[in-house]
């Protein structure tokens, strides 16, 4: 396939050399002549393992060339990758001046091109950039409409400096944010030989994926360093601790606990975080990452509360209020916190949880509900249908499979607030998820 790469910095140079060595005819485009001259003489403009011989080989085979002429590059290619920089502004926002400029140049060059052309943004951009910046500029300068004459995709890169060539051929995933099957098919054909999961999704999802990855990586480093600092003060080998931690692929290094939803609770997590942070303070340690967890968790309770109160309805029904489905444990349940705040604001509540029934409770759980939250026990009903019948606002607090059937009886005039992402809920007229 004939491909043009706009921006011969780190991402652009690696992408150009690798695609050229895969047999594609690649034209690198950059306004800085020293970069184009280096590539045309078989040299890489960046220092990176394996990139120099790949660039030289691509030039020798005739599959790679470089130019500053945008119009010529567009006329002689079918797909254009935008790989320009998106540096930070002083306020932290992205500076999109290079993306805008390239889109203007590409759009102008597409004006008189008859064949369909695909524009792929590989630069890291915030969600909404494709819709609000890239597509409008391309349409304005080309005089064409997206999907007619040209198409767009977003294709984030997952290249690490020092291993970028290896990462290109062995990525953890290949993500294509497409704005139409034709564009997605065209881009996907380039990656047919790459052994990695190919994920095709909405453009906005693709834009977000890269940021989630990088923020997660930074969070992991910050977390590990805070654990390391804590361990050192205690005379503990932090690498042994984290080595054991990383062996757990079921809960620790896994999809577990990584689905957006309501706040956490229970008898373990809040208590252990408090103990850990208290000990850290006694050691004169600042742990801002770990120390912010409980505060962040409480913000999610407040978010749920705001969702309920914003409906301006007084009758509220709660389906599930233990700290998670399949248990009768109410200790530090975020749903109990939500319920108590609603009671304090004078709301008329009905509560149902088949796992939390006074007749069946024993020991600590019975003592907790009778002595710590007796006002809540008086609001409990024996049937989920009683909650549905009562409520103007219906809140799903636990992922109990029983509630899938219950939600089918929800009325058209009811507001349904889903804190756990029930499968059947999204088809309801008044449905709203806390994070979706």
N, C-alpha and C positions, 0 to 999 in steps of 0.2 A: 504494500500500500504506500501511497505517496503522502508523506507527513511533513508538516512544518512545525518547528519548536520555537516559540517566542520567549526569549529570555535565556541566555546561556550562562546563568549562574550555576549554583550547586545542583538544583533539581533539574534544570534544563539540560545541562551538560551530560549528566548521568542518563537521563531519559533519552536524549538524542543518540548517544553512543550505543546504548543497549538496544534500542529499536533498530538502529542501522545494522547492528550485528545479528539481529533476528531476520535480516533480509529486506527490511523496509527501506524505501528511498527517503532519506531524511534531509531536510533543509533547516539548519539552525539560523535563527534571526536575532540580531542584537545590534543596537546602535553604536556600541563601543567597538571600534575597528580592531583594537588589539585582540579582542576575543575571537572575532571572525577570522582574523589572520592566523591566529594560533591553531584554530581548528582546521583551517584549509591547508596548513602545513603538517597536519597530523599530530598536533600537540593539544593537550587538554588545558583549558583555562583554570582548572581547579586542581588541587592536590587531593587525591583520593585513591585508595587502594584499587588496583586493577583498571583504573579508568584510562591511564595513558596508553597501554597496549590496545585497549578496545577502540580508542579514538583513532590511533594510527591505522589499525586494521580496517576500520570503517572507511577511512579516507582512501586507502589503497584499493579497496574493492569498489570504490565509486559510489557507495551507498550513503555517504555523508558529505555535506558541503555546508558552507555558512555564508551569510550575506546580511547586509543592512537594508535590502530592498524588500519591503513588505509586499508590495503589489506582485512582484515576481514570485515570491514564496507562495502567495495565495493562489496565483494562477497555476502553479506547478505542484499543488498538493490537494489532497481530498480532506484531510483532517489537520486542524491546527491546535496545538497544545499551548496554552498560556501558562508559562512557568516563571513569571516575573515576581519580584519581591513584594512583600506586603509589610513594610516596617511599621513599628509602633510610632504613634504620635505622642506628644508630651502627656496627654490625658489618658493614654493607654489604648485609645482606639486605633484601628488599622488605618494606615495611609494607603489609599487605593489609587494614588495618582498614576502609578505605572500600569495598573490593571485598566484604568479608564483610557489611558493613552493608547495602549495596545488595542483595546476594543474599538477605539475610534479609527485606528489605522486598518484593522482587519475589516471593519464595517465598510469603510470607504473602498477598500479593494474588492469587496464582495459585490459592490454596486452593479458592475457590468459582467459579473461572472454568471454564466448560464447554468453550470452544473451545481448540484447540491453540495454544500460544504458544511462540515461538522466542526464546531468550535468547542474545545474541551478545556475547562479551567482546572489546572492542576495546582495552582497557587492555593495557599491556605487562606480561606476567606470565611467570614462570619455568616451564619444563616441569614438569608435574605439578600445576599450580595448578587447572586445569579438573577433573581427576579427583579430586583430594584436598581441594579447598576449594569450588569453585563448585558442582559437581553435588551433593555431599553436603548443602550448606546449602540449595540449592533443593529437594531432595527432603525434607529434614527439615521445612522451614517450609511447604511446599505440601501435604505428605502424598501427593505423587504421585511416580511413578518417571520418570526420564529416558527419553524415547521414548514415554511414555504420558501425555498431557496437556500436556507441554512437551518441547522439544528444546533442544540447545545447539550452538553453533558458536564457534570462535575465529577472529577476523578482524583480524589485525594491521594497523595503519596505517603508511603510509610518507610521512608529511607532514613537510615541512621548514618551520621557522618562516621567514616572509618569502615563501614560495611555496606555502603550504599549499592554497589554493584551486586553483591550477594543478595541484598534485600530486594532489589528490583526483580530478580529471578526467583526469589523465595519469600514472597511477602506473606504476612499472616493472613491477609485477605486482599481481594481486589474489589473495590467498591465503585460502582457506577451509578451516579445520580443522574437519572435520565428524564428528559421532558418529552418523551415519545419513544415508542418501540424502535422506530427506524434509526434514530440516533443511537440508542442503546445497543442495538444489534451491530451497528457499524463499529462502535468502540470496542465492544466485546470481542470482535473477531481478531483484534490485535493481541489479545491476551489468551488465545486458545491454547498456547503451549505452556503457559504459566501454571504450575502445579500449586494452586491455592483456591480456596473457596471464592467463587465469583458471586458477588451480591449486587443485585440491581434494585434500586429503590428510588424514592422521590428525591429531587434535587436538594431540598431542605434537610432531609435526613442525612444525605451524604456530606453536606457542608458541616453538620453538627458532629458527625462521627470523628473527624480529625481532632476537633477541640476536646471532645470527651476523652479520646485516647491520650492526648498530651497532658490534660489536667490530671487524669488518673495517674499517669506516670510520675508527674510532679508530686502528687499526693502520696504515692507509695514511697518516694524518696524521702519526703518530709516525715512521714510516719516512721520509716525505718531508722532515720537519724535520731528522732526523739526517743525511740525505744533504745537505740544504742547509747544515747546520753544517760538515760535512766539506768541502764545496765552497768555502765562504767562506774557510776557513783555507788553502785551496790556491789562492785567487784565481781560482776557476772560477765561471762563471755557472750557478747551480743550476737556474734556470728553463729555460735552454737544454738542460741535461742531462735534466731531467725531461720537457721537451717532446718530446725525441727518444724517451725511454723510453716515453711514453704513445702514441706513434705505432705501437708494436708491438702490434697487436691479435691476433696469433697466439699469443704466449707471455706477454707482460707483462700486458695488460689483456684477459684471456680466461679460459676455464675451465681452461686448462692449469695443472698443478701444484696444483689445488685439490680433488683427490679424496683423502680420508683414506686412509692406508695406512701402510706401513713407512717407516723412515728413508731419507733421501737419502744418496748417496755419489758415487763417481766421481772423475775427475781434476780437475774444475773447481770445483764448488760449495764443498766443504770448504776447498780450497786458497785460493780467492779470498776467502772470508769471513775466514779467518785473516789473510791479507795486509791486507785492508781494516781489520780491527779493530786489527792491529798498528800500522798507519800512524796510525790515529785516536789510539792511546795516545801515539805519538810527538809528536802535535800537542796533547796534553793535553786531548783530547776524550772525554767520556763519551757512549757510544752504547748505552744499555741495551736498546733494541729489537733492533738488529742484533747487539749483543754477546751476546744470549741465544739466538741461533739454533742454534749448535752444541750448546749445553747441552740445549736442547729436543730436538734431533735424537737425542742420546745417550739421553735418557729414553725415546724410542720403541724403541731397541734393547733397553733394559732391560725395557721392557714386553713385548716379544716373548720375551725370555729367561724372564721370569717365567711367561708362558703355557705354555712348554714344560716348565719344571721343576715347575710345579704339578700336572702329570699323574702324577707319581711313576712314570714309566716310563723305563727306561734306554736302549732302542733307539730312535734317532731317525733319520728319513730326511729329507733336504733335497732339494727339487726346485727347482733354480735358485739359483745363488749369485753370479753376476756382479752388478754394481751395478744393472743393469736388463736386461730382456729384449732379445734381439737383438744383444747385444754380448758379447765375451769379456773385457771389462775388469774386473779384480778390484780395481783400486786404490781403496782406501777404501770397498770394498763393505760396507754394513752387515750383509749376510749373512755375510761373512767374519768380521766382529767377533762375530756371534752364534755362529758355528761354533766359533771359538777359545775363547769362554767356555764352551761346552758341553764341548769337549775338556778344558778345564782342570778341569771338574767331574766328569770321568770318564765321560761318556756314550759309548755305543757308536753311532757315526755311519756313515751311508752317504750319499754326495753324488752328485748327477747334474745336469749342465747340458750340453746338447748343443753349446752354443757354447764351452764351456771343456773342450777335450780336448788333452791334452799333445802328441799327435802333430801337431795342427794349429796349435799356438801358436808364435809367432815373436816376436822382438824383446823389447820391454819386458814384455809380458804373460808370455812364457815365463820370462824372468829373474825376474819377480816371484813367480810360483808356485813355481819351483824353489829360489829362494834366500831368499825372504822367508817363504813359507808352505809348505815342503816337507811338513810334517806333514799338511796338508790334501790335497795331491796323492795321498797314500797311501790316502785314504778315498774317492776318486772311483771310480765304477763306470760301465760303458758303457751300461747300460740303465736307463731309468726304472723298469721293472718290478722290477729288483733292489732298488731303494730301497723300493718299496711292499711287497715281500715281507719285507724286513728290519724295517721300522719298526713300532713300537707307536704312535709319535707321528710324523705326517707333516706336514712344514712346507713350504708353497708359498712360495718366496721371490721368484720373478719371474713376470710375467704372460705366460709363453710359451704360445701356443695349444696346444702339444703336451700340456700338462698337463690340459687339459679332458678329453681321452680317458683319460689316465692315472688321473685321479681316479675314473673310473667303476669301476676295479678295486679301489678302496679297500675294505677289509674292514669289517664292521659293528662289530668290536671296536677299530678304530683311531681315534685322535684325529687330526683333521685341523685344523691351524692355518693359516689363510689370511691371508697378509700383503699380498695384492694384490687380493683380491675376484674370484676366479674364478667365472664364471657357474654352472658345474656343481656347485660345492662345497656350496652352501647346502642341497641336498637330502640330503646325507649325514647319517647319524645322529650321528656324533661331531664334526660340523663346528663351528668357531668362528672368527670373523673378528677381526682385531686391533682394529678400530674400529667393528665392526657386529655 
